[in-house]
Amino acid sequence: MESSYKPFSSQFSLIVLIIAFFAICHVSASAAPAPAPASFKKIYAFGDSFTDTGNTRSESGPNGFMHVSNLPYGMTFFRHPTNRYSDGRLVIDFVAETLSLPYLPPYLNSKADTSHGVNFAIAGSTAINHKFYVRHNITLNLTPQSLQTQLTWFRNFLASRGCQAGKGMPVMPQCKAVMDDALFWVGEIGVNDYAYSFGSSVSPITIQNLGIKSVSGFVQALLDMGAKYIVVQGVPPTGCLPLTLTLAALDDRDGMGCVGTANKQMGIHNSLLQGKLDGLQRQYPHAVISFADYLQAYNTILKNKEKYGFKEPFKACCGTGGGNYNFDILSSCGSREVSKACVNPSQFVNWDGIHLTEAMYKVLADLFIRQGFCRPSFAVLLSSKRRGG
């Protein structure tokens, strides 16, 4: 990958429960009234492998990571593979827990209960339409899906509920039933675009511009269909991933030990994306569009890794080769060569060379939801939902 911009035990005392409940609404140093858990009744999620909860299986996964249906994927929480690219839960799973909602079923599971939402994210997905890559002889036969694919899936989902929605169309009762009380979570998307185009004739600037245009256009399409509460994750610091660290020159490192050029590119990407989202917020003042700063949240964790319980910021828990990164692209997690993971994944930031451990996703989710790494904050979004319905 080349570059890219982050519940309680019954044994707790009542006092601890109350304190923790009110801690949900803390944003930076200021406190606000705690949000009601049932503020949203459903979630619709989009994105790539950082958000995919099962639309991909081993046989359909991206090149190099085609064993997601095998252990040790899923070993920590579910105790079996769930086609999530981690040892357990993802950010979107912790978002669902925070809202007291079930984990989101993947869209491609036609038998799933979708009354509380659907996950349209799929591993390998790009922000830019697949046809662009075909046109430039960058063939992605195993992962042809893009944000446009996910938008089509969402439209099909709406149609299956008798809802036809779009700009200028009257609001149908069937649409209100699907869209009202819904949180739209647009997970990280864009990392794959940079990765797939690396070494091609397409410049990173072109990918940046087209990728951001695609994401902002996707968000606008959701708004035109009636979405009112949207969280959009930026891209993470891909320069901190074992894959990037393994491939990059040793003299290309920043102050944290990550690949400097990659992280700089991701920072620019996120700044431009946030500018586009700010423009959409002005254009759709009735909505709340929150930007989840993936890069800054991730960097905050790395700079304070001991505080968050991490000992290995760059080494893959499920990998091979040892050394600083324990990663070999030819022997990826879940393959015959890598059938076991580290015994303490909660101390690792990275799971398989690209994707993160459940422990890292849990901290990231907490920073997004409770610690002010969403702008406007998640507490503000929930407060607006309570006021506006």
C-alpha positions in Angstrom: 0.0 0.0 0.0 1.5 3.3 -1.0 0.0 6.1 1.0 -3.2 7.8 2.7 -5.3 10.7 6.1 -8.8 7.9 12.5 -19.4 -1.6 26.6 -19.7 -2.5 30.5 -19.7 -5.7 32.8 -22.7 -6.5 35.0 -20.2 -6.8 37.8 -19.4 -3.0 37.7 -20.9 -1.0 40.5 -23.8 1.4 39.8 -21.5 4.4 40.5 -18.9 3.3 37.9 -21.7 2.8 35.4 -23.0 6.3 35.9 -19.5 7.8 35.6 -18.8 5.8 32.5 -22.1 6.8 31.0 -21.4 10.5 31.4 -17.9 10.0 30.1 -19.3 9.3 26.7 -20.1 12.9 26.1 -16.7 14.2 27.1 -15.0 16.0 24.2 -11.5 17.2 24.8 -11.6 18.9 28.2 -15.2 20.0 28.2 -18.2 18.0 29.3 -21.8 17.9 27.9 -25.0 16.0 28.7 -24.6 12.3 28.0 -26.3 11.1 24.8 -29.2 8.7 25.0 -28.1 5.3 23.7 -31.1 5.0 21.4 -30.4 8.3 19.6 -30.0 6.3 16.3 -32.0 3.2 15.5 -29.9 2.1 12.6 -26.5 2.6 10.9 -25.6 2.4 7.2 -21.8 1.9 6.8 -19.6 2.2 3.7 -15.9 1.9 3.0 -13.2 -0.7 2.4 -11.5 -3.5 4.4 -11.1 -1.2 7.5 -15.0 -1.2 7.8 -16.1 -4.4 5.9 -17.8 -6.8 8.3 -18.2 -9.7 5.9 -18.9 -8.6 2.3 -15.5 -10.1 1.4 -14.3 -13.7 1.7 -11.0 -15.3 1.2 -11.7 -16.1 -2.5 -12.8 -12.5 -3.3 -10.3 -10.6 -1.2 -7.6 -8.2 -2.5 -4.4 -9.6 -3.8 -2.0 -10.4 -0.9 -4.8 -10.7 1.6 -6.9 -13.6 0.4 -7.2 -15.6 3.6 -9.7 -13.5 5.7 -12.0 -16.5 6.1 -9.3 -18.4 7.9 -8.0 -18.3 11.5 -6.3 -16.5 13.1 -8.7 -13.8 11.8 -11.4 -13.4 14.3 -9.5 -15.1 17.1 -9.8 -12.5 19.8 -13.5 -11.6 20.2 -15.6 -13.8 17.9 -13.3 -16.8 18.4 -13.7 -17.7 14.7 -13.3 -15.9 11.3 -16.1 -13.5 10.5 -14.5 -12.1 7.3 -13.4 -9.0 9.2 -9.8 -8.0 8.5 -8.7 -8.1 12.2 -8.5 -10.4 15.2 -11.8 -9.1 16.3 -14.1 -6.0 16.2 -13.6 -3.0 13.9 -14.4 0.7 14.6 -17.9 0.3 13.1 -18.6 -2.5 15.6 -17.6 -0.3 18.5 -19.8 2.5 17.1 -22.8 0.0 17.0 -22.0 -1.0 20.6 -22.0 2.7 21.7 -25.4 3.2 20.2 -26.7 -0.1 21.7 -27.3 -1.5 18.3 -26.4 -5.0 16.9 -23.3 -5.4 14.8 -24.1 -4.5 11.2 -24.7 -7.4 8.8 -22.9 -7.3 5.4 -25.1 -6.3 2.5 -24.2 -9.4 0.5 -25.8 -11.6 3.3 -29.3 -11.6 1.8 -30.7 -13.5 4.8 -29.6 -11.0 7.5 -31.8 -8.9 9.7 -31.4 -5.4 8.3 -33.8 -3.6 10.7 -30.9 -2.0 12.5 -28.8 -1.2 9.5 -26.5 -2.6 6.8 -22.8 -2.6 6.1 -22.0 -1.9 2.4 -18.2 -1.6 2.9 -16.2 -4.1 1.0 -12.5 -4.9 1.1 -10.4 -3.7 -1.8 -12.9 -1.0 -2.7 -11.6 2.2 -4.2 -13.0 5.7 -4.0 -12.6 6.1 -7.8 -14.7 4.1 -10.2 -13.2 0.8 -11.3 -13.5 1.9 -15.0 -10.9 4.5 -14.4 -8.3 1.9 -13.6 -9.3 -0.3 -16.5 -8.9 2.6 -18.8 -5.4 3.2 -17.5 -4.5 -0.5 -17.7 -4.4 -0.9 -13.9 -6.5 -4.1 -13.8 -8.2 -5.0 -10.5 -10.0 -8.1 -11.5 -10.4 -9.4 -7.9 -11.6 -6.1 -6.4 -13.7 -4.2 -9.0 -15.9 -2.6 -6.4 -15.8 1.2 -5.7 -17.8 3.7 -3.8 -20.1 3.8 -6.8 -20.7 0.1 -6.4 -21.7 0.7 -2.8 -24.0 3.6 -3.8 -25.7 1.3 -6.3 -26.1 -1.3 -3.5 -27.6 1.2 -1.2 -30.0 2.4 -3.9 -31.0 -1.2 -4.5 -31.5 -1.7 -0.8 -33.8 1.4 -0.7 -35.7 0.1 -3.7 -36.3 -3.2 -2.0 -38.1 -1.3 0.7 -40.2 0.6 -1.8 -38.1 3.8 -1.5 -37.0 5.9 -4.5 -34.9 8.7 -3.2 -32.8 11.4 -4.8 -32.3 15.1 -5.4 -35.6 16.9 -6.1 -37.7 13.8 -5.5 -40.6 13.9 -3.1 -40.0 12.2 0.2 -41.9 8.9 0.3 -43.2 7.4 3.5 -41.2 4.2 2.7 -38.0 6.4 2.5 -38.7 8.0 5.9 -38.9 4.5 7.4 -35.5 3.6 6.1 -33.7 7.0 6.5 -35.1 8.4 9.6 -33.1 7.7 12.8 -30.2 6.5 10.7 -26.5 7.3 11.2 -24.4 7.1 8.0 -20.8 6.1 8.6 -18.4 6.5 5.7 -15.4 4.6 6.8 -11.9 5.1 5.4 -11.8 5.1 1.6 -9.0 6.1 -0.7 -6.0 4.1 0.6 -6.5 1.5 -2.1 -6.6 4.1 -4.8 -3.1 5.3 -3.9 -1.9 1.7 -3.5 -3.3 0.4 -6.8 -1.9 3.3 -8.8 1.6 3.2 -7.3 4.2 2.8 -10.0 1.7 3.5 -12.8 1.4 6.4 -15.2 -1.3 8.0 -13.1 0.1 10.6 -10.7 -0.7 10.7 -7.0 -2.1 14.2 -7.5 -4.6 12.8 -10.0 -5.6 10.1 -7.6 -5.9 12.6 -4.8 -8.2 14.9 -6.8 -10.4 12.2 -8.2 -10.6 10.3 -4.9 -11.7 13.4 -3.0 -14.1 14.3 -5.7 -15.6 10.8 -5.5 -16.0 10.8 -1.7 -17.5 14.3 -1.6 -19.9 13.3 -4.5 -20.8 10.2 -2.6 -21.6 12.1 0.5 -23.7 14.6 -1.5 -25.6 11.7 -3.0 -26.5 10.5 0.5 -27.6 14.0 1.5 -29.8 14.2 -1.6 -31.4 10.9 -0.7 -32.3 12.2 2.7 -29.3 11.4 5.0 -29.1 14.0 7.8 -26.3 12.6 10.1 -23.1 11.5 8.5 -19.6 10.7 9.8 -16.8 10.6 7.3 -13.5 9.1 8.3 -10.3 10.5 6.8 -7.5 8.3 5.6 -5.0 6.9 8.1 -1.2 7.5 8.2 -0.3 4.7 5.8 3.3 5.4 6.3 3.0 3.7 9.7 1.9 0.4 8.3 4.3 -2.6 8.1 3.7 -3.0 4.4 4.7 0.6 3.6 7.6 0.5 6.1 8.9 -2.7 4.4 8.8 -1.2 0.9 10.0 2.3 1.5 13.6 3.6 1.6 15.1 3.5 5.0 15.9 7.2 4.9 12.3 8.1 4.3 11.1 8.3 8.0 9.4 11.0 10.0 9.8 11.7 13.7 7.6 8.8 14.7 9.5 6.3 12.6 6.8 6.1 9.9 7.3 6.7 6.1 7.3 10.5 5.9 6.3 11.0 2.3 3.4 8.7 2.6 2.0 10.4 5.8 2.5 13.8 4.3 0.4 12.8 1.3 -2.3 11.5 3.6 -2.3 14.7 5.6 -2.8 16.8 2.4 -5.6 14.4 1.3 -7.4 14.8 4.6 -7.1 18.6 4.6 -8.6 18.8 1.1 -11.3 16.3 2.0 -12.3 18.2 5.1 -12.5 21.4 3.0 -15.0 19.7 0.6 -17.1 18.4 3.6 -17.2 21.9 5.0 -18.6 23.1 1.7 -21.2 20.4 1.8 -22.1 21.4 5.3 -22.8 25.0 4.2 -24.8 23.7 1.3 -26.9 21.4 3.5 -27.3 23.3 6.7 -30.1 20.9 7.9 -27.6 18.0 8.1 -24.6 17.3 10.4 -21.5 16.1 8.6 -18.7 15.1 11.0 -15.1 14.5 9.9 -13.4 11.7 11.9 -9.7 12.6 11.9 -8.2 9.1 11.4 -4.7 10.4 10.9 -4.5 12.6 14.0 -6.2 9.9 16.2 -3.7 7.3 15.0 -0.7 9.6 15.5 -1.9 10.5 19.0 -2.0 6.8 19.9 1.5 6.2 18.5 2.9 9.1 20.4 1.4 7.8 23.6 1.4 4.1 22.9 2.2 3.0 26.5 -0.8 5.1 27.8 -3.0 3.0 25.5 -1.4 -0.3 26.3 0.6 -0.9 23.2 4.1 -2.2 23.0 4.5 -2.9 19.3 3.6 0.1 17.1 4.9 -1.2 13.8 5.2 -5.0 14.0 2.4 -7.2 12.5 0.9 -9.5 15.1 -0.1 -12.0 12.4 2.8 -12.1 10.0 6.1 -13.8 9.4 9.8 -12.9 9.0 10.4 -11.3 12.4 12.5 -8.2 12.5 11.1 -4.8 13.0 7.9 -5.4 11.0 7.3 -9.2 11.0 5.7 -8.9 7.5 6.1 -10.7 4.2 3.6 -9.9 1.4 4.1 -13.3 -0.1 3.1 -15.0 3.2 0.2 -13.2 4.6 -2.0 -13.8 7.6 -4.3 -16.8 7.4 -2.1 -18.5 4.8 -0.6 -21.9 5.3 2.7 -20.2 6.3 1.0 -17.9 8.8 -1.6 -20.0 10.6 -0.9 -18.5 14.0 -0.7 -15.0 15.4 1.1 -13.4 18.3 -0.2 -14.5 21.7 -0.8 -10.9 22.9 -2.6 -9.0 20.0 -3.8 -6.3 22.5 -0.3 -5.1 22.7 0.0 -4.7 18.9 -1.3 -1.8 16.9 -1.1 -3.7 13.6 -2.7 -7.1 12.9 -1.7 -8.3 9.4 0.6 -5.7 7.9 -2.1 -3.4 6.8 -5.2 -3.8 9.0 -5.3 -3.1 12.7 -5.9 -5.1 15.8 -9.2 -5.0 17.7 -7.4 -3.2 20.5 -6.3 -0.5 18.1 -9.7 -0.2 16.6 -11.2 0.1 20.1 -9.0 3.0 21.0 -9.6 4.7 17.7 -13.4 4.4 18.2 -13.1 5.9 21.6 -11.1 8.8 20.3 -13.7 9.4 17.6 -16.7 9.0 19.8 -15.6 10.4 23.1 -12.4 12.3 22.8 -13.1 15.0 20.2 -11.4 13.5 17.1 -14.6 14.0 15.2 -15.3 17.6 14.0 -18.0 18.5 14.9 -17.8 16.1 17.8 -19.8 13.0 18.0 -21.5 14.4 21.1 -22.6 17.5 19.0 -24.0 15.1 16.3 -26.0 13.1 18.9 -27.3 16.3 20.5 -28.4 17.6 17.2 -30.1 14.3 16.5 -32.0 14.5 19.8 -33.2 18.0 19.0 -34.0 17.5 15.4 -35.3 13.9 15.4 
